[in-house]
Amino acid sequence: MRSTIMRFAALAVAGMLALAPAFAAPSPTLAKVKKNGFLRCGVNEGLPGFSVPDTKGEWAGMDVDFCRAIAAAIFNDPKKVRFFPTSAKVRFTALQAGDFDVLSRNTTWTISRDVQIGLEFIGVMYFDGQGFMVPKSAKVTSARQLDGASVCTNTGTTTELNLADYFRANKMKYKVIAFERNNEVISAYDKGRCDAYTTDASGLYAERLKLTKPDDHIVLPEIISKEPLGPAVNQGDQPWGDLVRWTFFAMLNAEELGVTSKNVDQMLKSPNPEVRRLLGVEGAFGESLGLTKDWAVRIVRHVGNYGEVFERNVGQGSPLKIKRGMNALHTKGGLQYAPPVR
Protein backbone atom coordinates (compact mmCIF):
# COMPACT_ATOMS: atom_id res chain seq x y z
CA MET A 1 0.00 0.00 0.00
CA ARG A 2 2.77 2.43 0.97
CA SER A 3 4.61 1.83 -2.33
CA THR A 4 1.38 2.43 -4.25
CA ILE A 5 0.77 5.73 -2.43
CA MET A 6 4.34 6.83 -3.07
CA ARG A 7 3.99 5.96 -6.75
CA PHE A 8 0.81 8.06 -7.08
CA ALA A 9 2.52 10.91 -5.22
CA ALA A 10 5.45 10.78 -7.62
CA LEU A 11 3.08 10.86 -10.59
CA ALA A 12 1.25 13.84 -9.09
CA VAL A 13 4.52 15.74 -8.65
CA ALA A 14 5.52 14.90 -12.22
CA GLY A 15 2.16 16.16 -13.42
CA MET A 16 2.58 19.46 -11.57
CA LEU A 17 6.05 19.88 -13.03
CA ALA A 18 4.65 19.27 -16.50
CA LEU A 19 2.16 22.09 -15.93
CA ALA A 20 4.80 24.50 -14.66
CA PRO A 21 5.60 27.40 -17.03
CA ALA A 22 8.06 26.36 -19.72
CA PHE A 23 10.06 29.15 -21.28
CA ALA A 24 10.57 29.09 -25.02
CA ALA A 25 13.98 28.79 -26.61
CA PRO A 26 15.40 32.16 -27.71
CA SER A 27 14.00 33.40 -31.02
CA PRO A 28 16.61 34.56 -33.56
CA THR A 29 14.01 36.78 -35.20
CA LEU A 30 13.01 38.40 -31.90
CA ALA A 31 16.68 38.99 -31.10
CA LYS A 32 17.14 40.68 -34.48
CA VAL A 33 14.02 42.80 -34.03
CA LYS A 34 15.24 43.98 -30.62
CA LYS A 35 18.70 44.71 -32.00
CA ASN A 36 17.21 46.74 -34.87
CA GLY A 37 14.95 48.58 -32.43
CA PHE A 38 11.90 48.14 -34.65
CA LEU A 39 9.69 45.52 -36.35
CA ARG A 40 9.77 45.22 -40.14
CA CYS A 41 6.30 44.57 -41.54
CA GLY A 42 5.36 43.68 -45.12
CA VAL A 43 2.00 45.23 -46.08
CA ASN A 44 -0.23 45.90 -49.08
CA GLU A 45 0.83 48.85 -51.19
CA GLY A 46 -2.51 50.54 -50.62
CA LEU A 47 -5.77 48.84 -49.61
CA PRO A 48 -8.16 51.06 -47.61
CA GLY A 49 -9.16 49.49 -44.32
CA PHE A 50 -6.21 47.11 -44.29
CA SER A 51 -3.02 48.97 -45.15
CA VAL A 52 -2.84 52.38 -46.75
CA PRO A 53 -0.64 55.47 -46.20
CA ASP A 54 -2.17 58.91 -45.75
CA THR A 55 -0.89 62.13 -47.30
CA LYS A 56 1.78 62.34 -44.57
CA GLY A 57 2.96 58.79 -45.16
CA GLU A 58 1.36 57.44 -41.98
CA TRP A 59 0.08 53.89 -42.45
CA ALA A 60 -3.34 52.76 -41.22
CA GLY A 61 -5.54 49.66 -41.45
CA MET A 62 -6.22 46.30 -39.81
CA ASP A 63 -3.04 44.69 -41.09
CA VAL A 64 -1.05 47.75 -40.06
CA ASP A 65 -2.58 47.73 -36.58
CA PHE A 66 -1.63 44.10 -36.15
CA CYS A 67 2.02 44.96 -36.73
CA ARG A 68 1.68 47.85 -34.28
CA ALA A 69 0.31 45.34 -31.76
CA ILE A 70 3.40 43.14 -32.14
CA ALA A 71 5.62 46.19 -31.68
CA ALA A 72 3.63 47.19 -28.59
CA ALA A 73 4.08 43.71 -27.12
CA ILE A 74 7.84 43.80 -27.71
CA PHE A 75 8.78 47.45 -27.17
CA ASN A 76 5.75 48.92 -25.35
CA ASP A 77 5.67 51.32 -28.30
CA PRO A 78 3.36 50.73 -31.31
CA LYS A 79 5.35 53.20 -33.41
CA LYS A 80 8.45 51.03 -33.52
CA VAL A 81 7.46 49.53 -36.87
CA ARG A 82 8.72 50.12 -40.38
CA PHE A 83 6.30 49.25 -43.15
CA PHE A 84 7.42 47.69 -46.42
CA PRO A 85 4.75 47.91 -49.15
CA THR A 86 4.91 44.83 -51.34
CA SER A 87 2.91 43.49 -54.28
CA ALA A 88 1.07 40.16 -54.30
CA LYS A 89 3.56 38.83 -56.84
CA VAL A 90 6.71 39.31 -54.74
CA ARG A 91 5.39 39.17 -51.14
CA PHE A 92 6.45 35.58 -50.46
CA THR A 93 9.92 35.80 -51.94
CA ALA A 94 10.47 39.06 -50.05
CA LEU A 95 9.49 37.41 -46.76
CA GLN A 96 11.70 34.39 -47.45
CA ALA A 97 14.59 36.69 -48.36
CA GLY A 98 14.32 38.35 -44.95
CA ASP A 99 13.16 41.74 -46.25
CA PHE A 100 10.73 41.91 -43.32
CA ASP A 101 9.93 39.99 -40.13
CA VAL A 102 6.21 39.40 -40.65
CA LEU A 103 3.91 39.55 -43.66
CA SER A 104 0.63 41.23 -42.71
CA ARG A 105 -0.93 41.71 -46.12
CA ASN A 106 -4.46 40.30 -46.73
CA THR A 107 -2.97 36.92 -47.66
CA THR A 108 -5.04 33.75 -48.12
CA TRP A 109 -3.99 30.68 -46.13
CA THR A 110 -3.73 27.70 -48.52
CA ILE A 111 -2.07 24.29 -48.43
CA SER A 112 0.47 25.20 -51.11
CA ARG A 113 1.56 28.34 -49.30
CA ASP A 114 1.65 26.54 -45.97
CA VAL A 115 3.44 23.38 -47.11
CA GLN A 116 5.16 23.96 -50.45
CA ILE A 117 6.29 27.57 -50.03
CA GLY A 118 6.95 27.02 -46.33
CA LEU A 119 5.10 29.89 -44.70
CA GLU A 120 3.73 29.69 -41.17
CA PHE A 121 0.29 31.28 -40.97
CA ILE A 122 -0.48 32.43 -37.45
CA GLY A 123 -4.29 32.63 -37.64
CA VAL A 124 -7.19 34.08 -39.61
CA MET A 125 -7.38 37.82 -39.05
CA TYR A 126 -10.24 38.20 -41.51
CA PHE A 127 -12.60 35.56 -42.91
CA ASP A 128 -13.37 36.60 -46.46
CA GLY A 129 -14.47 35.32 -49.86
CA GLN A 130 -13.99 36.38 -53.47
CA GLY A 131 -16.64 38.44 -55.21
CA PHE A 132 -17.25 40.64 -58.25
CA MET A 133 -17.88 44.35 -58.81
CA VAL A 134 -19.57 45.75 -61.91
CA PRO A 135 -20.86 49.12 -63.11
CA LYS A 136 -24.55 49.66 -62.32
CA SER A 137 -25.02 50.70 -65.93
CA ALA A 138 -24.29 47.11 -67.03
CA LYS A 139 -27.53 46.05 -65.30
CA VAL A 140 -25.86 42.85 -64.11
CA THR A 141 -27.33 41.46 -60.88
CA SER A 142 -25.56 38.09 -60.69
CA ALA A 143 -22.11 36.72 -61.49
CA ARG A 144 -23.87 34.08 -63.60
CA GLN A 145 -24.55 36.87 -66.10
CA LEU A 146 -20.85 37.45 -66.75
CA ASP A 147 -20.49 34.86 -69.51
CA GLY A 148 -18.05 36.28 -72.09
CA ALA A 149 -16.99 39.14 -69.83
CA SER A 150 -13.52 40.60 -69.44
CA VAL A 151 -12.44 40.60 -65.80
CA CYS A 152 -9.74 42.69 -64.15
CA THR A 153 -7.74 41.24 -61.28
CA ASN A 154 -4.28 40.93 -59.68
CA THR A 155 -1.68 38.50 -60.97
CA GLY A 156 0.11 36.15 -58.58
CA THR A 157 -2.94 35.59 -56.37
CA THR A 158 -5.48 32.86 -55.60
CA THR A 159 -8.00 35.23 -57.20
CA GLU A 160 -6.95 34.21 -60.71
CA LEU A 161 -7.29 30.53 -59.84
CA ASN A 162 -10.71 30.98 -58.23
CA LEU A 163 -11.84 32.96 -61.26
CA ALA A 164 -10.84 30.13 -63.59
CA ASP A 165 -12.56 27.54 -61.36
CA TYR A 166 -15.82 29.52 -61.20
CA PHE A 167 -16.15 30.10 -64.94
CA ARG A 168 -15.13 26.52 -65.72
CA ALA A 169 -17.61 25.05 -63.23
CA ASN A 170 -20.42 27.17 -64.68
CA LYS A 171 -19.38 26.52 -68.32
CA MET A 172 -18.87 30.20 -68.97
CA LYS A 173 -16.22 32.00 -71.00
CA TYR A 174 -14.20 35.00 -69.87
CA LYS A 175 -11.09 37.03 -70.58
CA VAL A 176 -8.75 37.87 -67.74
CA ILE A 177 -6.94 41.21 -67.64
CA ALA A 178 -4.35 40.95 -64.87
CA PHE A 179 -1.92 43.45 -63.36
CA GLU A 180 0.67 43.14 -60.61
CA ARG A 181 -0.29 46.21 -58.60
CA ASN A 182 -3.65 47.15 -57.07
CA ASN A 183 -3.63 50.68 -58.44
CA GLU A 184 -3.15 49.33 -61.97
CA VAL A 185 -6.11 46.97 -61.61
CA ILE A 186 -8.53 49.52 -60.21
CA SER A 187 -7.41 52.13 -62.75
CA ALA A 188 -8.06 49.75 -65.64
CA TYR A 189 -11.51 48.90 -64.29
CA ASP A 190 -12.34 52.57 -63.68
CA LYS A 191 -11.42 53.40 -67.28
CA GLY A 192 -13.71 50.68 -68.62
CA ARG A 193 -10.99 48.33 -69.86
CA CYS A 194 -12.87 45.38 -68.35
CA ASP A 195 -16.48 44.50 -67.63
CA ALA A 196 -15.94 43.39 -64.03
CA TYR A 197 -13.40 43.50 -61.23
CA THR A 198 -12.80 40.56 -58.92
CA THR A 199 -10.94 40.21 -55.63
CA ASP A 200 -11.80 39.46 -51.99
CA ALA A 201 -15.13 41.02 -51.03
CA SER A 202 -13.45 43.23 -48.43
CA GLY A 203 -11.07 44.44 -51.12
CA LEU A 204 -13.97 45.28 -53.44
CA TYR A 205 -15.51 47.59 -50.84
CA ALA A 206 -12.11 49.12 -50.18
CA GLU A 207 -11.10 49.63 -53.80
CA ARG A 208 -14.52 51.01 -54.74
CA LEU A 209 -13.64 54.08 -52.67
CA LYS A 210 -10.87 54.85 -55.17
CA LEU A 211 -13.17 54.95 -58.22
CA THR A 212 -14.06 58.22 -59.91
CA LYS A 213 -17.73 57.63 -59.07
CA PRO A 214 -17.94 54.90 -56.38
CA ASP A 215 -21.74 55.00 -56.20
CA ASP A 216 -21.96 54.00 -59.86
CA HIS A 217 -20.71 50.50 -59.05
CA ILE A 218 -22.15 47.54 -57.15
CA VAL A 219 -20.72 44.41 -55.53
CA LEU A 220 -22.59 41.32 -56.74
CA PRO A 221 -24.04 38.93 -54.13
CA GLU A 222 -22.09 35.80 -55.08
CA ILE A 223 -19.10 34.73 -52.98
CA ILE A 224 -17.17 32.15 -55.00
CA SER A 225 -14.39 31.06 -52.61
CA LYS A 226 -13.10 30.77 -49.07
CA GLU A 227 -10.43 33.37 -48.31
CA PRO A 228 -9.05 33.00 -44.77
CA LEU A 229 -6.77 36.02 -44.63
CA GLY A 230 -3.98 36.17 -42.10
CA PRO A 231 -0.41 37.20 -41.29
CA ALA A 232 2.48 34.84 -41.97
CA VAL A 233 6.09 34.37 -40.90
CA ASN A 234 8.87 32.15 -42.18
CA GLN A 235 9.04 28.60 -40.88
CA GLY A 236 12.06 27.62 -38.80
CA ASP A 237 11.70 29.99 -35.85
CA GLN A 238 8.88 28.54 -33.79
CA PRO A 239 9.24 30.94 -30.82
CA TRP A 240 8.76 33.87 -33.21
CA GLY A 241 5.71 32.23 -34.75
CA ASP A 242 4.32 31.69 -31.24
CA LEU A 243 4.87 35.33 -30.31
CA VAL A 244 3.11 36.61 -33.42
CA ARG A 245 0.28 34.07 -33.06
CA TRP A 246 -0.40 34.88 -29.43
CA THR A 247 -0.40 38.58 -30.17
CA PHE A 248 -3.44 37.90 -32.33
CA PHE A 249 -4.99 35.55 -29.76
CA ALA A 250 -4.50 38.16 -27.03
CA MET A 251 -6.50 40.67 -29.08
CA LEU A 252 -9.34 38.17 -29.55
CA ASN A 253 -9.36 37.06 -25.92
CA ALA A 254 -9.35 40.68 -24.79
CA GLU A 255 -12.50 41.39 -26.78
CA GLU A 256 -14.24 38.28 -25.47
CA LEU A 257 -13.34 39.17 -21.88
CA GLY A 258 -14.41 42.80 -22.26
CA VAL A 259 -10.92 44.26 -21.99
CA THR A 260 -10.58 47.42 -24.09
CA SER A 261 -8.06 50.18 -24.64
CA LYS A 262 -10.20 52.40 -22.39
CA ASN A 263 -10.60 50.07 -19.42
CA VAL A 264 -7.46 47.90 -19.51
CA ASP A 265 -5.87 49.60 -16.49
CA GLN A 266 -9.01 49.13 -14.42
CA MET A 267 -9.29 45.50 -15.55
CA LEU A 268 -5.93 44.80 -13.92
CA LYS A 269 -7.92 44.71 -10.67
CA SER A 270 -10.49 42.25 -12.02
CA PRO A 271 -11.11 39.13 -9.90
CA ASN A 272 -11.81 37.10 -13.07
CA PRO A 273 -9.02 34.47 -13.34
CA GLU A 274 -9.10 34.56 -17.16
CA VAL A 275 -8.63 38.33 -17.21
CA ARG A 276 -5.86 38.12 -14.61
CA ARG A 277 -3.94 35.53 -16.65
CA LEU A 278 -4.37 37.49 -19.89
CA LEU A 279 -3.14 40.71 -18.31
CA GLY A 280 -0.21 39.09 -16.54
CA VAL A 281 -1.47 39.58 -13.00
CA GLU A 282 -1.19 35.80 -12.56
CA GLY A 283 1.13 33.35 -14.29
CA ALA A 284 4.25 33.80 -16.40
CA PHE A 285 2.74 33.55 -19.87
CA GLY A 286 4.37 36.67 -21.29
CA GLU A 287 7.78 35.50 -20.13
CA SER A 288 7.21 32.17 -21.88
CA LEU A 289 6.94 34.13 -25.14
CA GLY A 290 10.17 36.02 -24.49
CA LEU A 291 8.17 39.12 -23.48
CA THR A 292 7.21 40.82 -20.22
CA LYS A 293 4.30 39.73 -18.06
CA ASP A 294 2.23 42.74 -19.21
CA TRP A 295 2.60 41.90 -22.92
CA ALA A 296 -1.18 41.79 -23.50
CA VAL A 297 -1.72 44.98 -21.50
CA ARG A 298 0.71 46.72 -23.86
CA ILE A 299 -1.16 45.42 -26.92
CA VAL A 300 -4.62 46.46 -25.75
CA ARG A 301 -3.54 49.78 -24.23
CA HIS A 302 -1.76 50.97 -27.38
CA VAL A 303 -3.74 49.30 -30.18
CA GLY A 304 -6.97 47.87 -28.76
CA ASN A 305 -8.68 44.50 -28.82
CA TYR A 306 -9.71 42.78 -32.05
CA GLY A 307 -13.17 44.37 -32.09
CA GLU A 308 -11.78 47.86 -31.65
CA VAL A 309 -9.31 47.32 -34.49
CA PHE A 310 -12.03 45.92 -36.76
CA GLU A 311 -14.55 48.68 -36.12
CA ARG A 312 -12.25 51.65 -36.65
CA ASN A 313 -10.62 50.26 -39.81
CA VAL A 314 -13.31 48.39 -41.73
CA GLY A 315 -16.42 48.38 -39.52
CA GLN A 316 -19.10 50.92 -38.71
CA GLY A 317 -16.55 53.49 -37.57
CA SER A 318 -14.86 53.46 -40.99
CA PRO A 319 -15.80 54.55 -44.52
CA LEU A 320 -16.13 50.86 -45.51
CA LYS A 321 -18.83 50.08 -42.91
CA ILE A 322 -18.43 46.30 -43.26
CA LYS A 323 -20.54 44.22 -40.87
CA ARG A 324 -18.74 41.81 -38.55
CA GLY A 325 -20.48 38.77 -40.06
CA MET A 326 -18.16 35.77 -39.96
CA ASN A 327 -15.59 37.92 -38.18
CA ALA A 328 -17.74 38.30 -35.09
CA LEU A 329 -16.68 36.39 -32.00
CA HIS A 330 -17.94 32.81 -31.70
CA THR A 331 -20.07 33.98 -28.78
CA LYS A 332 -21.93 36.29 -31.18
CA GLY A 333 -22.47 33.94 -34.10
CA GLY A 334 -19.12 34.45 -35.83
CA LEU A 335 -16.02 32.34 -36.44
CA GLN A 336 -13.44 34.25 -34.43
CA TYR A 337 -12.22 32.10 -31.56
CA ALA A 338 -8.95 32.09 -29.62
CA PRO A 339 -7.40 29.44 -27.37
CA PRO A 340 -7.32 30.42 -23.70
CA VAL A 341 -4.38 31.90 -21.83
CA ARG A 342 -3.72 29.33 -19.12
C-alpha positions as CSV (number, residue, x, y, z in Angstrom):
1,M,0.0,0.0,0.0
2,R,2.8,2.4,1.0
3,S,4.6,1.8,-2.3
4,T,1.4,2.4,-4.3
5,I,0.8,5.7,-2.4
6,M,4.3,6.8,-3.1
7,R,4.0,6.0,-6.8
8,F,0.8,8.1,-7.1
9,A,2.5,10.9,-5.2
10,A,5.5,10.8,-7.6
11,L,3.1,10.9,-10.6
12,A,1.3,13.8,-9.1
13,V,4.5,15.7,-8.6
14,A,5.5,14.9,-12.2
15,G,2.2,16.2,-13.4
16,M,2.6,19.5,-11.6
17,L,6.1,19.9,-13.0
18,A,4.6,19.3,-16.5
19,L,2.2,22.1,-15.9
20,A,4.8,24.5,-14.7
21,P,5.6,27.4,-17.0
22,A,8.1,26.4,-19.7
23,F,10.1,29.1,-21.3
24,A,10.6,29.1,-25.0
25,A,14.0,28.8,-26.6
26,P,15.4,32.2,-27.7
27,S,14.0,33.4,-31.0
28,P,16.6,34.6,-33.6
29,T,14.0,36.8,-35.2
30,L,13.0,38.4,-31.9
31,A,16.7,39.0,-31.1
32,K,17.1,40.7,-34.5
33,V,14.0,42.8,-34.0
34,K,15.2,44.0,-30.6
35,K,18.7,44.7,-32.0
36,N,17.2,46.7,-34.9
37,G,14.9,48.6,-32.4
38,F,11.9,48.1,-34.6
39,L,9.7,45.5,-36.3
40,R,9.8,45.2,-40.1
41,C,6.3,44.6,-41.5
42,G,5.4,43.7,-45.1
43,V,2.0,45.2,-46.1
44,N,-0.2,45.9,-49.1
45,E,0.8,48.9,-51.2
46,G,-2.5,50.5,-50.6
47,L,-5.8,48.8,-49.6
48,P,-8.2,51.1,-47.6
49,G,-9.2,49.5,-44.3
50,F,-6.2,47.1,-44.3
51,S,-3.0,49.0,-45.1
52,V,-2.8,52.4,-46.7
53,P,-0.6,55.5,-46.2
54,D,-2.2,58.9,-45.8
55,T,-0.9,62.1,-47.3
56,K,1.8,62.3,-44.6
57,G,3.0,58.8,-45.2
58,E,1.4,57.4,-42.0
59,W,0.1,53.9,-42.4
60,A,-3.3,52.8,-41.2
61,G,-5.5,49.7,-41.4
62,M,-6.2,46.3,-39.8
63,D,-3.0,44.7,-41.1
64,V,-1.1,47.8,-40.1
65,D,-2.6,47.7,-36.6
66,F,-1.6,44.1,-36.2
67,C,2.0,45.0,-36.7
68,R,1.7,47.8,-34.3
69,A,0.3,45.3,-31.8
70,I,3.4,43.1,-32.1
71,A,5.6,46.2,-31.7
72,A,3.6,47.2,-28.6
73,A,4.1,43.7,-27.1
74,I,7.8,43.8,-27.7
75,F,8.8,47.4,-27.2
76,N,5.8,48.9,-25.4
77,D,5.7,51.3,-28.3
78,P,3.4,50.7,-31.3
79,K,5.3,53.2,-33.4
80,K,8.5,51.0,-33.5
81,V,7.5,49.5,-36.9
82,R,8.7,50.1,-40.4
83,F,6.3,49.3,-43.2
84,F,7.4,47.7,-46.4
85,P,4.8,47.9,-49.1
86,T,4.9,44.8,-51.3
87,S,2.9,43.5,-54.3
88,A,1.1,40.2,-54.3
89,K,3.6,38.8,-56.8
90,V,6.7,39.3,-54.7
91,R,5.4,39.2,-51.1
92,F,6.5,35.6,-50.5
93,T,9.9,35.8,-51.9
94,A,10.5,39.1,-50.0
95,L,9.5,37.4,-46.8
96,Q,11.7,34.4,-47.5
97,A,14.6,36.7,-48.4
98,G,14.3,38.3,-45.0
99,D,13.2,41.7,-46.3
100,F,10.7,41.9,-43.3
101,D,9.9,40.0,-40.1
102,V,6.2,39.4,-40.7
103,L,3.9,39.6,-43.7
104,S,0.6,41.2,-42.7
105,R,-0.9,41.7,-46.1
106,N,-4.5,40.3,-46.7
107,T,-3.0,36.9,-47.7
108,T,-5.0,33.7,-48.1
109,W,-4.0,30.7,-46.1
110,T,-3.7,27.7,-48.5
111,I,-2.1,24.3,-48.4
112,S,0.5,25.2,-51.1
113,R,1.6,28.3,-49.3
114,D,1.7,26.5,-46.0
115,V,3.4,23.4,-47.1
116,Q,5.2,24.0,-50.5
117,I,6.3,27.6,-50.0
118,G,6.9,27.0,-46.3
119,L,5.1,29.9,-44.7
120,E,3.7,29.7,-41.2
121,F,0.3,31.3,-41.0
122,I,-0.5,32.4,-37.5
123,G,-4.3,32.6,-37.6
124,V,-7.2,34.1,-39.6
125,M,-7.4,37.8,-39.0
126,Y,-10.2,38.2,-41.5
127,F,-12.6,35.6,-42.9
128,D,-13.4,36.6,-46.5
129,G,-14.5,35.3,-49.9
130,Q,-14.0,36.4,-53.5
131,G,-16.6,38.4,-55.2
132,F,-17.3,40.6,-58.2
133,M,-17.9,44.3,-58.8
134,V,-19.6,45.7,-61.9
135,P,-20.9,49.1,-63.1
136,K,-24.5,49.7,-62.3
137,S,-25.0,50.7,-65.9
138,A,-24.3,47.1,-67.0
139,K,-27.5,46.0,-65.3
140,V,-25.9,42.8,-64.1
141,T,-27.3,41.5,-60.9
142,S,-25.6,38.1,-60.7
143,A,-22.1,36.7,-61.5
144,R,-23.9,34.1,-63.6
145,Q,-24.6,36.9,-66.1
146,L,-20.9,37.5,-66.7
147,D,-20.5,34.9,-69.5
148,G,-18.1,36.3,-72.1
149,A,-17.0,39.1,-69.8
150,S,-13.5,40.6,-69.4
151,V,-12.4,40.6,-65.8
152,C,-9.7,42.7,-64.2
153,T,-7.7,41.2,-61.3
154,N,-4.3,40.9,-59.7
155,T,-1.7,38.5,-61.0
156,G,0.1,36.1,-58.6
157,T,-2.9,35.6,-56.4
158,T,-5.5,32.9,-55.6
159,T,-8.0,35.2,-57.2
160,E,-6.9,34.2,-60.7
161,L,-7.3,30.5,-59.8
162,N,-10.7,31.0,-58.2
163,L,-11.8,33.0,-61.3
164,A,-10.8,30.1,-63.6
165,D,-12.6,27.5,-61.4
166,Y,-15.8,29.5,-61.2
167,F,-16.1,30.1,-64.9
168,R,-15.1,26.5,-65.7
169,A,-17.6,25.0,-63.2
170,N,-20.4,27.2,-64.7
171,K,-19.4,26.5,-68.3
172,M,-18.9,30.2,-69.0
173,K,-16.2,32.0,-71.0
174,Y,-14.2,35.0,-69.9
175,K,-11.1,37.0,-70.6
176,V,-8.8,37.9,-67.7
177,I,-6.9,41.2,-67.6
178,A,-4.4,40.9,-64.9
179,F,-1.9,43.4,-63.4
180,E,0.7,43.1,-60.6
181,R,-0.3,46.2,-58.6
182,N,-3.7,47.2,-57.1
183,N,-3.6,50.7,-58.4
184,E,-3.1,49.3,-62.0
185,V,-6.1,47.0,-61.6
186,I,-8.5,49.5,-60.2
187,S,-7.4,52.1,-62.7
188,A,-8.1,49.8,-65.6
189,Y,-11.5,48.9,-64.3
190,D,-12.3,52.6,-63.7
191,K,-11.4,53.4,-67.3
192,G,-13.7,50.7,-68.6
193,R,-11.0,48.3,-69.9
194,C,-12.9,45.4,-68.4
195,D,-16.5,44.5,-67.6
196,A,-15.9,43.4,-64.0
197,Y,-13.4,43.5,-61.2
198,T,-12.8,40.6,-58.9
199,T,-10.9,40.2,-55.6
200,D,-11.8,39.5,-52.0
201,A,-15.1,41.0,-51.0
202,S,-13.5,43.2,-48.4
203,G,-11.1,44.4,-51.1
204,L,-14.0,45.3,-53.4
205,Y,-15.5,47.6,-50.8
206,A,-12.1,49.1,-50.2
207,E,-11.1,49.6,-53.8
208,R,-14.5,51.0,-54.7
209,L,-13.6,54.1,-52.7
210,K,-10.9,54.9,-55.2
211,L,-13.2,55.0,-58.2
212,T,-14.1,58.2,-59.9
213,K,-17.7,57.6,-59.1
214,P,-17.9,54.9,-56.4
215,D,-21.7,55.0,-56.2
216,D,-22.0,54.0,-59.9
217,H,-20.7,50.5,-59.0
218,I,-22.1,47.5,-57.1
219,V,-20.7,44.4,-55.5
220,L,-22.6,41.3,-56.7
221,P,-24.0,38.9,-54.1
222,E,-22.1,35.8,-55.1
223,I,-19.1,34.7,-53.0
224,I,-17.2,32.1,-55.0
225,S,-14.4,31.1,-52.6
226,K,-13.1,30.8,-49.1
227,E,-10.4,33.4,-48.3
228,P,-9.1,33.0,-44.8
229,L,-6.8,36.0,-44.6
230,G,-4.0,36.2,-42.1
231,P,-0.4,37.2,-41.3
232,A,2.5,34.8,-42.0
233,V,6.1,34.4,-40.9
234,N,8.9,32.1,-42.2
235,Q,9.0,28.6,-40.9
236,G,12.1,27.6,-38.8
237,D,11.7,30.0,-35.8
238,Q,8.9,28.5,-33.8
239,P,9.2,30.9,-30.8
240,W,8.8,33.9,-33.2
241,G,5.7,32.2,-34.7
242,D,4.3,31.7,-31.2
243,L,4.9,35.3,-30.3
244,V,3.1,36.6,-33.4
245,R,0.3,34.1,-33.1
246,W,-0.4,34.9,-29.4
247,T,-0.4,38.6,-30.2
248,F,-3.4,37.9,-32.3
249,F,-5.0,35.6,-29.8
250,A,-4.5,38.2,-27.0
251,M,-6.5,40.7,-29.1
252,L,-9.3,38.2,-29.6
253,N,-9.4,37.1,-25.9
254,A,-9.3,40.7,-24.8
255,E,-12.5,41.4,-26.8
256,E,-14.2,38.3,-25.5
257,L,-13.3,39.2,-21.9
258,G,-14.4,42.8,-22.3
259,V,-10.9,44.3,-22.0
260,T,-10.6,47.4,-24.1
261,S,-8.1,50.2,-24.6
262,K,-10.2,52.4,-22.4
263,N,-10.6,50.1,-19.4
264,V,-7.5,47.9,-19.5
265,D,-5.9,49.6,-16.5
266,Q,-9.0,49.1,-14.4
267,M,-9.3,45.5,-15.5
268,L,-5.9,44.8,-13.9
269,K,-7.9,44.7,-10.7
270,S,-10.5,42.3,-12.0
271,P,-11.1,39.1,-9.9
272,N,-11.8,37.1,-13.1
273,P,-9.0,34.5,-13.3
274,E,-9.1,34.6,-17.2
275,V,-8.6,38.3,-17.2
276,R,-5.9,38.1,-14.6
277,R,-3.9,35.5,-16.7
278,L,-4.4,37.5,-19.9
279,L,-3.1,40.7,-18.3
280,G,-0.2,39.1,-16.5
281,V,-1.5,39.6,-13.0
282,E,-1.2,35.8,-12.6
283,G,1.1,33.3,-14.3
284,A,4.2,33.8,-16.4
285,F,2.7,33.5,-19.9
286,G,4.4,36.7,-21.3
287,E,7.8,35.5,-20.1
288,S,7.2,32.2,-21.9
289,L,6.9,34.1,-25.1
290,G,10.2,36.0,-24.5
291,L,8.2,39.1,-23.5
292,T,7.2,40.8,-20.2
293,K,4.3,39.7,-18.1
294,D,2.2,42.7,-19.2
295,W,2.6,41.9,-22.9
296,A,-1.2,41.8,-23.5
297,V,-1.7,45.0,-21.5
298,R,0.7,46.7,-23.9
299,I,-1.2,45.4,-26.9
300,V,-4.6,46.5,-25.8
301,R,-3.5,49.8,-24.2
302,H,-1.8,51.0,-27.4
303,V,-3.7,49.3,-30.2
304,G,-7.0,47.9,-28.8
305,N,-8.7,44.5,-28.8
306,Y,-9.7,42.8,-32.1
307,G,-13.2,44.4,-32.1
308,E,-11.8,47.9,-31.7
309,V,-9.3,47.3,-34.5
310,F,-12.0,45.9,-36.8
311,E,-14.5,48.7,-36.1
312,R,-12.2,51.6,-36.7
313,N,-10.6,50.3,-39.8
314,V,-13.3,48.4,-41.7
315,G,-16.4,48.4,-39.5
316,Q,-19.1,50.9,-38.7
317,G,-16.5,53.5,-37.6
318,S,-14.9,53.5,-41.0
319,P,-15.8,54.5,-44.5
320,L,-16.1,50.9,-45.5
321,K,-18.8,50.1,-42.9
322,I,-18.4,46.3,-43.3
323,K,-20.5,44.2,-40.9
324,R,-18.7,41.8,-38.6
325,G,-20.5,38.8,-40.1
326,M,-18.2,35.8,-40.0
327,N,-15.6,37.9,-38.2
328,A,-17.7,38.3,-35.1
329,L,-16.7,36.4,-32.0
330,H,-17.9,32.8,-31.7
331,T,-20.1,34.0,-28.8
332,K,-21.9,36.3,-31.2
333,G,-22.5,33.9,-34.1
334,G,-19.1,34.4,-35.8
335,L,-16.0,32.3,-36.4
336,Q,-13.4,34.3,-34.4
337,Y,-12.2,32.1,-31.6
338,A,-9.0,32.1,-29.6
339,P,-7.4,29.4,-27.4
340,P,-7.3,30.4,-23.7
341,V,-4.4,31.9,-21.8
342,R,-3.7,29.3,-19.1
